[in-house]
Amino acid sequence: MLYDTPSPERVDAPSGSTIMLIEDDPAIELTLRRALTERGYRIISAATGAEARAWLLEVQPDLIILDLVLPDADGLVLSTTLQTSTRAPILICSARNTQVDRVLGLKLGAADFVAKPFDLDELEARIYAILRRAARSAQATAAAPSEIRIRDLVIAPSRGTVTMTNHPLHLTPTEYRLLSALATEPEAVFDRRSLTKQVWGIHDSSCDHMVDVHVGRLRAKLRSVQTDVPYVVTVRGRGFRLLGTED
């Protein structure tokens, strides 16, 4: 089912939510722009990677919907580039729907992946869920201390930055949420179920492997700056914790 009419009982989007739609198919762009505008979203459209990067110099969207097949860029490569310019979550929406694309997209920090052809109600539900998670994260950030210091590791929730021994760490949004979750209780053990709930907002057993992947990437980035402290360690049979030594 492709581009069905939205159901009237859908809950409207938060006022002022801005979505950047990176889609080079004019028919799909028009359908999505009309449907999402009717639901209260502000839509900014880009048909190429270059247009998307130019828009980010002027506007910071609340969400990005990204097609993987663009005339001037591979969407997976572009997603990593966009994450250096914005902390907006990325929803990949593409007809390029192999398992490799799905897994790699999530590994690179995408918030979700929807395959074309898609049901419009399902797409809107996923958009709404992502924006709700982002809003809760923003509220938590506002209530959080200005800095979290753990030895040489400094997390600044108000700025969304992480430094190690005064060196900035360039984390994806997923890696940042994962590190922030672990930092809420240093030395406490977090199982995969609790981490998927905190990082993605839901628990799905298929996400358990993704937790392992993102922990590995986060650990590598931390150790690239300081190798003598195992900041993220595995507790065999239980999960992960920040600091300590391997069990």
TORVOGU-944757 format. One record per residue: x, y, z of N, C-alpha, C in turn. Coordinates in steps of 0.001 Angstrom, whole numbers, plus 500000, padded with zeros to 6 digits. Example, Ala and Ser with C-alpha at 12.3 -4.5 7.8 and 13.67 -1.06 7.14 Angstrom:
// residues 2
513190 / 494310 / 507800 / 512300 / 495500 / 507800 / 513200 / 496700 / 507800
512850 / 497750 / 507080 / 513670 / 498940 / 507140 / 512900 / 500030 / 507870
***
This chain:
// residues 247
500856 / 498811 / 500000 / 500000 / 500000 / 500000 / 500891 / 501238 / 500000
500685 / 502086 / 499027 / 501576 / 503238 / 498884 / 500795 / 504527 / 498966
501183 / 505382 / 499931 / 500655 / 506725 / 500048 / 499132 / 506739 / 500240
498617 / 505943 / 501163 / 497189 / 505969 / 501475 / 496812 / 507278 / 502126
495534 / 507651 / 502062 / 495055 / 508858 / 502728 / 495160 / 508693 / 504228
495692 / 509660 / 504976 / 495844 / 509534 / 506419 / 494494 / 509349 / 507100
494487 / 508542 / 508163 / 493263 / 508333 / 508925 / 492926 / 509581 / 509705
491642 / 509946 / 509835 / 491268 / 511191 / 510511 / 491556 / 511174 / 511999
491711 / 509963 / 512605 / 491920 / 509934 / 514048 / 493377 / 510117 / 514444
494280 / 510275 / 513473 / 495688 / 510476 / 513800 / 495881 / 511724 / 514649
496803 / 511631 / 515606 / 497105 / 512774 / 516465 / 498001 / 513742 / 515707
497667 / 515019 / 515721 / 498448 / 516000 / 514984 / 499854 / 516132 / 515544
500748 / 516596 / 514694 / 502150 / 516758 / 515076 / 502297 / 517903 / 516055
503368 / 517872 / 516866 / 503649 / 519011 / 517730 / 503782 / 520278 / 516887
503226 / 521357 / 517368 / 503239 / 522613 / 516628 / 504673 / 523038 / 516320
504906 / 523391 / 515068 / 506214 / 523911 / 514686 / 507241 / 522872 / 514308
506900 / 521582 / 514307 / 507871 / 520557 / 513932 / 508262 / 520724 / 512472
509560 / 520736 / 512213 / 510071 / 520924 / 510860 / 510728 / 519644 / 510373
510318 / 519191 / 509196 / 510878 / 517984 / 508603 / 511594 / 518346 / 507312
512835 / 517902 / 507180 / 513541 / 518025 / 505911 / 513326 / 516740 / 505130
512758 / 516852 / 503951 / 512469 / 515718 / 503089 / 513490 / 515691 / 501953
514369 / 514694 / 501976 / 515395 / 514568 / 500946 / 514958 / 513452 / 500009
514333 / 513845 / 498911 / 513688 / 512903 / 497984 / 513749 / 513473 / 496578
514286 / 512703 / 495621 / 514440 / 513224 / 494262 / 513299 / 512832 / 493334
512371 / 511991 / 493776 / 511217 / 511625 / 492960 / 510126 / 512671 / 493168
509791 / 513476 / 492149 / 508822 / 514565 / 492332 / 507459 / 514090 / 492813
506997 / 512925 / 492332 / 505673 / 512438 / 492730 / 505649 / 512063 / 494205
506680 / 511377 / 494661 / 506740 / 510988 / 496073 / 506901 / 512226 / 496949
507765 / 513146 / 496509 / 507973 / 514378 / 497289 / 506668 / 515146 / 497446
505907 / 515274 / 496353 / 504658 / 516024 / 496402 / 503639 / 515346 / 497315
503530 / 514021 / 497203 / 502577 / 513288 / 498033 / 502908 / 513425 / 499512
504177 / 513238 / 499847 / 504581 / 513333 / 501250 / 504449 / 514759 / 501771
504864 / 515725 / 500963 / 504791 / 517112 / 501422 / 503343 / 517511 / 501710
502423 / 517144 / 500824 / 501024 / 517477 / 501034 / 500458 / 516787 / 502272
500724 / 515482 / 502394 / 500167 / 514717 / 503514 / 500714 / 515209 / 504850
502012 / 515457 / 504911 / 502619 / 515859 / 506180 / 502280 / 517302 / 506527
502126 / 518148 / 505514 / 501700 / 519522 / 505775 / 500306 / 519541 / 506381
499433 / 518666 / 505875 / 498078 / 518582 / 506419 / 498079 / 518140 / 507881
499111 / 517413 / 508284 / 499201 / 516944 / 509662 / 499887 / 517963 / 510569
500235 / 519133 / 510054 / 500775 / 520188 / 510895 / 502281 / 520337 / 510862
502954 / 519579 / 509995 / 504404 / 519692 / 509897 / 504800 / 520783 / 508907
505936 / 521379 / 509136 / 506541 / 522290 / 508165 / 507554 / 521478 / 507368
507450 / 521507 / 506041 / 508285 / 520666 / 505193 / 509289 / 521507 / 504411
510545 / 521064 / 504462 / 511603 / 521631 / 503626 / 512068 / 520509 / 502707
512022 / 520731 / 501421 / 512360 / 519680 / 500461 / 513715 / 519919 / 499815
514429 / 518820 / 499610 / 515706 / 518855 / 498890 / 515743 / 517648 / 497969
516131 / 517856 / 496723 / 516173 / 516767 / 495756 / 517563 / 516154 / 495629
518562 / 516790 / 496224 / 519938 / 516301 / 496143 / 520619 / 516454 / 497503
521748 / 515784 / 497638 / 522532 / 515942 / 498850 / 523056 / 517348 / 498997
523443 / 517960 / 497883 / 523965 / 519331 / 497928 / 522904 / 520301 / 498438
521661 / 520140 / 497980 / 520581 / 521008 / 498452 / 520346 / 520804 / 499952
520405 / 519573 / 500403 / 520189 / 519290 / 501820 / 521263 / 519953 / 502674
522513 / 519837 / 502245 / 523604 / 520458 / 503013 / 523468 / 521974 / 503029
523016 / 522545 / 501915 / 522824 / 524002 / 501857 / 521706 / 524438 / 502803
520617 / 523671 / 502858 / 519517 / 524002 / 503759 / 519977 / 523999 / 505219
520861 / 523069 / 505577 / 521291 / 522962 / 506968 / 522128 / 524147 / 507420
522579 / 524954 / 506485 / 523277 / 526195 / 506851 / 522286 / 527261 / 507305
521005 / 527076 / 506969 / 519984 / 528067 / 507288 / 518954 / 527573 / 508295
518667 / 526289 / 508293 / 517580 / 525738 / 509102 / 518051 / 524477 / 509813
517619 / 524314 / 511062 / 517863 / 523076 / 511791 / 516530 / 522340 / 511937
516304 / 521286 / 511149 / 515029 / 520579 / 511217 / 514910 / 519741 / 512484
513693 / 519320 / 512777 / 513453 / 518417 / 513902 / 513611 / 516956 / 513495
513498 / 516695 / 512203 / 513595 / 515326 / 511675 / 513997 / 515404 / 510214
514760 / 514412 / 509755 / 515135 / 514301 / 508351 / 514614 / 512979 / 507811
513890 / 513034 / 506687 / 513492 / 511831 / 505962 / 514410 / 511723 / 504753
515142 / 510635 / 504660 / 516222 / 510523 / 503681 / 516030 / 509324 / 502763
516007 / 509593 / 501458 / 516046 / 508526 / 500459 / 517506 / 508116 / 500269
517735 / 506835 / 499997 / 519117 / 506374 / 499827 / 519651 / 506586 / 498421
518759 / 506685 / 497437 / 519197 / 506824 / 496047 / 518957 / 508255 / 495590
520034 / 509014 / 495490 / 519969 / 510412 / 495088 / 520891 / 510639 / 493888
520628 / 511660 / 493085 / 521434 / 511850 / 491867 / 522887 / 512210 / 492114
523191 / 512777 / 493278 / 524570 / 513228 / 493508 / 525225 / 512604 / 494733
524536 / 511663 / 495397 / 525123 / 511113 / 496619 / 524483 / 509786 / 496971
525265 / 508935 / 497614 / 524713 / 507729 / 498226 / 524125 / 508121 / 499574
522878 / 507726 / 499833 / 522200 / 508163 / 501042 / 522894 / 507742 / 502320
523511 / 506563 / 502339 / 524199 / 506114 / 503547 / 525403 / 506998 / 503848
526139 / 507360 / 502808 / 527274 / 508269 / 503003 / 526770 / 509643 / 503433
525696 / 510103 / 502792 / 525146 / 511410 / 503120 / 524656 / 511462 / 504566
524106 / 510362 / 505072 / 523596 / 510369 / 506445 / 524696 / 510666 / 507448
525892 / 510133 / 507223 / 527004 / 510407 / 508135 / 527444 / 511864 / 508030
527391 / 512416 / 506803 / 527754 / 513820 / 506614 / 526756 / 514732 / 507316
525469 / 514434 / 507185 / 524446 / 515272 / 507796 / 524582 / 515291 / 509311
524999 / 514175 / 509886 / 525092 / 514095 / 511339 / 526215 / 514952 / 511915
527098 / 515438 / 511057 / 528125 / 516378 / 511535 / 527581 / 517807 / 511569
526413 / 518034 / 510923 / 525833 / 519375 / 510852 / 524573 / 519537 / 511677
523955 / 518440 / 512085 / 522693 / 518513 / 512812 / 522544 / 517306 / 513725
521789 / 517505 / 514802 / 521469 / 516400 / 515700 / 520054 / 515891 / 515437
519432 / 516347 / 514343 / 518095 / 515883 / 513999 / 518123 / 514386 / 513698
517183 / 513619 / 514231 / 517129 / 512188 / 513909 / 516831 / 511982 / 512434
517356 / 510900 / 511881 / 517198 / 510602 / 510463 / 516341 / 509347 / 510295
515292 / 509473 / 509512 / 514441 / 508357 / 509137 / 514733 / 508031 / 507681
515333 / 506872 / 507436 / 515620 / 506457 / 506068 / 514353 / 505870 / 505461
514010 / 506331 / 504270 / 512816 / 505867 / 503555 / 513240 / 505592 / 502127
513370 / 504314 / 501769 / 513993 / 504012 / 500489 / 513486 / 502709 / 499898
513507 / 502631 / 498563 / 513200 / 501395 / 497855 / 514402 / 500461 / 497861
515564 / 500980 / 498214 / 516759 / 500138 / 498333 / 516682 / 499458 / 499683
516112 / 498284 / 499696 / 515628 / 497686 / 500936 / 516288 / 496352 / 501231
517587 / 496235 / 501003 / 518272 / 495009 / 501365 / 518578 / 495011 / 502859
518832 / 493836 / 503400 / 519170 / 493748 / 504817 / 520452 / 494521 / 505112
521378 / 494512 / 504154 / 522641 / 495241 / 504345 / 522362 / 496726 / 504510
521479 / 497273 / 503656 / 521151 / 498695 / 503745 / 520487 / 499021 / 505078
519552 / 498167 / 505501 / 518854 / 498403 / 506765 / 519831 / 498406 / 507937
520640 / 497354 / 508010 / 521573 / 497221 / 509134 / 522610 / 498333 / 509112
523169 / 498615 / 507931 / 524199 / 499650 / 507849 / 523617 / 501013 / 508176
522388 / 501281 / 507708 / 521752 / 502557 / 508030 / 521599 / 502756 / 509517
521170 / 501717 / 510226 / 521018 / 501815 / 511681 / 522373 / 501911 / 512367
523361 / 501182 / 511849 / 524705 / 501262 / 512419 / 525255 / 502686 / 512312
524919 / 503366 / 511212 / 525427 / 504720 / 510989 / 524651 / 505775 / 511764
523655 / 505341 / 512550 / 522987 / 506285 / 513446 / 521582 / 506686 / 513060
521006 / 506076 / 512007 / 519630 / 506402 / 511646 / 518678 / 505984 / 512759
517613 / 506766 / 512942 / 516640 / 506461 / 513993 / 515700 / 505342 / 513593
515451 / 505200 / 512280 / 514515 / 504179 / 511808 / 514711 / 503996 / 510310
514126 / 502911 / 509783 / 514226 / 502596 / 508354 / 512863 / 502128 / 507886
512301 / 502782 / 506868 / 511016 / 502399 / 506280 / 511242 / 502095 / 504810
510746 / 500947 / 504363 / 510941 / 500535 / 502981 / 509818 / 501056 / 502091
510176 / 501413 / 500869 / 509186 / 501734 / 499853 / 508838 / 500445 / 499096
507572 / 500255 / 498712 / 506415 / 501122 / 498969 / 505983 / 501013 / 500424
505442 / 502086 / 500969 / 505087 / 502122 / 502379 / 503637 / 502550 / 502560
503109 / 502230 / 503718 / 501785 / 502707 / 504101 / 501963 / 504067 / 504774
501231 / 505065 / 504315 / 501422 / 506420 / 504811 / 501092 / 506544 / 506290
500078 / 505818 / 506745 / 499748 / 505857 / 508171 / 500904 / 505328 / 509013
501526 / 504236 / 508542 / 502661 / 503672 / 509281 / 503829 / 504650 / 509294
504100 / 505272 / 508151 / 505197 / 506243 / 508098 / 504942 / 507389 / 509063
503728 / 507913 / 509084 / 503405 / 509019 / 509990 / 503534 / 508594 / 511452
503134 / 507355 / 511746 / 503262 / 506855 / 513118 / 504723 / 506796 / 513535
505584 / 506377 / 512624 / 507016 / 506312 / 512938 / 507610 / 507710 / 513110
507183 / 508636 / 512255 / 507635 / 510026 / 512386 / 507233 / 510572 / 513755
505977 / 510366 / 514111 / 505474 / 510885 / 515381 / 506228 / 510274 / 516560
506504 / 508955 / 516488 / 507225 / 508287 / 517565 / 508639 / 508839 / 517706
509313 / 509078 / 516591 / 510677 / 509624 / 516631 / 510679 / 511015 / 517245
509719 / 511848 / 516850 / 509650 / 513207 / 517379 / 509319 / 513200 / 518866
508480 / 512281 / 519305 / 508171 / 512173 / 520739 / 509418 / 511788 / 521524
510194 / 510831 / 520988 / 511424 / 510442 / 521671 / 512390 / 511614 / 521734
512487 / 512366 / 520630 / 513385 / 513522 / 520599 / 512946 / 514580 / 521600
511618 / 514777 / 521730 / 511108 / 515768 / 522686 / 511413 / 515341 / 524112
511234 / 514051 / 524407 / 511554 / 513560 / 525761 / 513039 / 513706 / 526047
513855 / 513439 / 525026 / 515302 / 513584 / 525201 / 515670 / 515037 / 525474
515012 / 515963 / 524759 / 515285 / 517386 / 524974 / 514874 / 517819 / 526377
513747 / 517290 / 526862 / 513305 / 517612 / 528220 / 514290 / 517082 / 529246
514776 / 515858 / 529010 / 515748 / 515273 / 529934 / 517042 / 516078 / 529932
517432 / 516550 / 528733 / 518644 / 517360 / 528626 / 518499 / 518666 / 529399
517315 / 519279 / 529264 / 517086 / 520548 / 529960 / 517145 / 520372 / 531473
516705 / 519203 / 531953 / 516689 / 518954 / 533394 / 518014 / 518397 / 533902
518877 / 518012 / 532983 / 520147 / 517390 / 533372 / 521146 / 518438 / 533847
522147 / 518003 / 534607 / 523201 / 518941 / 535015 / 523942 / 519458 / 533798
524569 / 520621 / 533944 / 525252 / 521225 / 532802 / 526378 / 520342 / 532291
526995 / 519571 / 533184 / 528064 / 518671 / 532789 / 528024 / 517406 / 533632
528390 / 516296 / 533009 / 528592 / 515032 / 533718 / 530059 / 514681 / 533563
530780 / 514625 / 534675 / 532208 / 514333 / 534627 / 532481 / 512963 / 535238
533140 / 512119 / 534471 / 533549 / 510800 / 534935 / 535014 / 510634 / 534554
535879 / 510851 / 535547 / 537315 / 510874 / 535295 / 537623 / 511901 / 534203
538209 / 511456 / 533086 / 538576 / 512391 / 532021 / 537475 / 512554 / 530979
536337 / 511921 / 531226 / 535214 / 511981 / 530297 / 534234 / 513069 / 530744
533881 / 513984 / 529836 / 532957 / 515069 / 530157 / 531821 / 515066 / 529132
530593 / 514910 / 529630 / 529398 / 514974 / 528792 / 528672 / 516268 / 529138
528393 / 517079 / 528122 / 527688 / 518351 / 528330 / 526315 / 518253 / 527671
525275 / 517812 / 528420 / 523950 / 517638 / 527814 / 523389 / 518915 / 527203
523667 / 520063 / 527808 / 523106 / 521311 / 527277 / 523646 / 521630 / 525891
524860 / 521164 / 525597 / 525468 / 521418 / 524290 / 525478 / 520174 / 523403
525193 / 519023 / 524001 / 525225 / 517783 / 523240 / 526621 / 517389 / 522816
527626 / 517716 / 523653 / 529014 / 517425 / 523296 / 529630 / 516456 / 524294
530687 / 515793 / 523842 / 531435 / 514857 / 524675 / 532918 / 515103 / 524432
533679 / 515191 / 525506 / 535127 / 515324 / 525384 / 535811 / 514294 / 526273
536999 / 513889 / 525853 / 537828 / 512975 / 526623 / 539215 / 513582 / 526685
539700 / 513828 / 527902 / 540977 / 514515 / 528107 / 541044 / 515782 / 527251
539929 / 516514 / 527248 / 539798 / 517781 / 526525 / 539792 / 517637 / 525007
539707 / 516409 / 524497 / 539598 / 516186 / 523066 / 538140 / 515897 / 522718
537568 / 516610 / 521749 / 536163 / 516354 / 521387 / 535994 / 514984 / 520744
534913 / 514311 / 521113 / 534562 / 513035 / 520501 / 533371 / 513266 / 519571
533485 / 512828 / 518348 / 532423 / 513023 / 517366 / 531561 / 511758 / 517333
530486 / 511800 / 518094 / 529600 / 510647 / 518209 / 528362 / 510844 / 517347
527818 / 509733 / 516859 / 526527 / 509795 / 516191 / 525456 / 510029 / 517259
524257 / 510478 / 516867 / 523187 / 510649 / 517864 / 522916 / 509377 / 518661
522969 / 508213 / 518010 / 522728 / 506957 / 518720 / 523832 / 506692 / 519728
525082 / 506903 / 519339 / 526197 / 506700 / 520266 / 526109 / 507665 / 521443
525685 / 508897 / 521169 / 525561 / 509883 / 522243 / 524480 / 509464 / 523242
523325 / 509005 / 522743 / 522260 / 508556 / 523641 / 522698 / 507340 / 524445
523440 / 506445 / 523821 / 523933 / 505253 / 524508 / 524892 / 505630 / 525630
525856 / 506498 / 525330 / 526813 / 506929 / 526349 / 526099 / 507661 / 527483
525144 / 508520 / 527151 / 524407 / 509262 / 528176 / 523631 / 508313 / 529081
523048 / 507265 / 528501 / 522315 / 506291 / 529303 / 523251 / 505584 / 530275
524405 / 505143 / 529792 / 525369 / 504464 / 530664 / 525904 / 505400 / 531744
526028 / 506692 / 531406 / 526603 / 507657 / 532348 / 525645 / 508044 / 533464
524356 / 507711 / 533322 / 523408 / 508067 / 534389 / 523744 / 507335 / 535679
524318 / 506133 / 535561 / 524710 / 505369 / 536746 / 526025 / 504658 / 536469
527149 / 505359 / 536580 / 528444 / 504711 / 536365 / 528606 / 503508 / 537285
529163 / 502432 / 536753 / 529381 / 501153 / 537430 / 528126 / 500283 / 537474
526926 / 500850 / 537239 / 525719 / 500027 / 537187 / 525712 / 499237 / 535883
525150 / 498050 / 535917 / 525079 / 497201 / 534737 / 523731 / 497412 / 534043
523773 / 497696 / 532733 / 522566 / 497895 / 531934 / 522432 / 496711 / 530976
521309 / 496021 / 531042 / 521118 / 494941 / 530077 / 520660 / 495509 / 528744
520651 / 494672 / 527730 / 520327 / 495131 / 526385 / 518894 / 495653 / 526300
517977 / 495032 / 527032 / 516583 / 495470 / 526988 / 516432 / 496908 / 527480
517074 / 497220 / 528619 / 516948 / 498573 / 529159 / 517635 / 499584 / 528254
518739 / 499197 / 527624 / 519443 / 500129 / 526738 / 518644 / 500409 / 525469
518008 / 499385 / 524900 / 517211 / 499638 / 523700 / 516032 / 500552 / 524017
515460 / 500418 / 525204 / 514362 / 501308 / 525591 / 514844 / 502746 / 525727
516033 / 502926 / 526316 / 516537 / 504280 / 526528 / 517079 / 504911 / 525250
517651 / 504101 / 524368 / 518275 / 504642 / 523155 / 517273 / 504795 / 522019
516401 / 503783 / 521835 / 515457 / 503820 / 520722 / 514012 / 504063 / 521163
513753 / 504041 / 522461 / 512406 / 504312 / 522947 / 511519 / 503097 / 523040
511924 / 501985 / 522450 / 511152 / 500750 / 522493 / 512122 / 499594 / 522649
511604 / 498428 / 523057 / 512449 / 497237 / 523045 / 511966 / 496292 / 521977
512901 / 495880 / 521137 / 512653 / 494888 / 520102 / 513853 / 493958 / 520148
513595 / 492661 / 520258 / 514713 / 491723 / 520386 / 515665 / 491816 / 519205
515160 / 492265 / 518052 / 516036 / 492416 / 516889 / 517050 / 493534 / 517079
516797 / 494412 / 518065 / 517722 / 495520 / 518333 / 518893 / 495098 / 519223
518819 / 493925 / 519822 / 519871 / 493517 / 520752 / 521229 / 493503 / 520074
521269 / 492978 / 518854 / 522540 / 492966 / 518123 / 523017 / 494375 / 517851
522074 / 495300 / 517573 / 522458 / 496671 / 517291 / 523096 / 497326 / 518514
522633 / 496962 / 519715 / 523266 / 497480 / 520931 / 524734 / 497083 / 520951
525017 / 495805 / 520666 / 526398 / 495336 / 520651 / 527233 / 496106 / 519631
526649 / 496346 / 518452 / 527374 / 497060 / 517402 / 527713 / 498484 / 517855
526714 / 499203 / 518396 / 526943 / 500590 / 518805 / 527874 / 500677 / 520018
527787 / 499714 / 520927 / 528732 / 499687 / 522051 / 530152 / 499526 / 521521
530343 / 498643 / 520551 / 531670 / 498450 / 519981 / 532210 / 499711 / 519332
531342 / 500426 / 518600 / 531766 / 501668 / 517949 / 532074 / 502750 / 518982
531232 / 502838 / 520015 / 531461 / 503824 / 521068 / 532752 / 503522 / 521807
532964 / 502255 / 522142 / 534186 / 501869 / 522848 / 535423 / 502223 / 522027
535354 / 501983 / 520732 / 536503 / 502280 / 519865 / 536800 / 503772 / 519837
535764 / 504602 / 519810 / 535990 / 506052 / 519779 / 536572 / 506550 / 521096
536108 / 505997 / 522219 / 536665 / 506394 / 523507 / 538127 / 505980 / 523614
538427 / 504767 / 523174 / 539798 / 504266 / 523288 / 540730 / 504897 / 522261
540169 / 505506 / 521210 / 541039 / 506185 / 520246 / 541706 / 507403 / 520863
541114 / 507917 / 521955 / 541673 / 509076 / 522646 / 542494 / 508642 / 523853
541977 / 507658 / 524588 / 542667 / 507208 / 525800 / 542537 / 505700 / 525884
543646 / 505002 / 525768 / 543617 / 503546 / 525627 / 543741 / 502792 / 526945
544131 / 503452 / 528030 / 544451 / 502714 / 529249 / 543270 / 502517 / 530188
542093 / 503030 / 529833 / 540915 / 502862 / 530682 / 539790 / 502243 / 529861
539284 / 501058 / 530238 / 538169 / 500446 / 529502 / 536843 / 501085 / 529904
536545 / 502236 / 529347 / 535378 / 502994 / 529806 / 534070 / 502249 / 529653
533870 / 501543 / 528542 / 532654 / 500746 / 528381 / 533068 / 499286 / 528404
532597 / 498559 / 529378 / 533003 / 497174 / 529536 / 531788 / 496260 / 529452
532051 / 495019 / 529083 / 531014 / 494000 / 528985 / 530995 / 493170 / 530254
529824 / 493029 / 530818 / 529640 / 492139 / 531973 / 528973 / 490882 / 531435
529726 / 489828 / 531342 / 529280 / 488633 / 530640 / 527953 / 488105 / 531189
527026 / 487913 / 530265 / 525734 / 487364 / 530635 / 524763 / 488366 / 531225
525212 / 489630 / 531394 / 524343 / 490627 / 532023 / 524151 / 491873 / 531176
525213 / 492401 / 530577 / 525061 / 493614 / 529777 / 526329 / 494440 / 529764
526187 / 495750 / 529967 / 527314 / 496674 / 529843 / 527307 / 497672 / 530991
528480 / 498208 / 531296 / 528578 / 499274 / 532284 / 529697 / 500229 / 531884
529664 / 501405 / 532473 / 530674 / 502410 / 532210 / 531704 / 502364 / 533320
532971 / 502327 / 532925 / 534115 / 502243 / 533848 / 534242 / 500836 / 534421
535247 / 500642 / 535263 / 535455 / 499334 / 535861 / 536406 / 498499 / 535021
536425 / 497230 / 535264 / 537263 / 496301 / 534529 / 536405 / 495182 / 533989
536939 / 494493 / 533003 / 536190 / 493391 / 532404 / 535941 / 492295 / 533443
534688 / 491758 / 533434 / 534401 / 490609 / 534285 / 534872 / 489332 / 533591
***
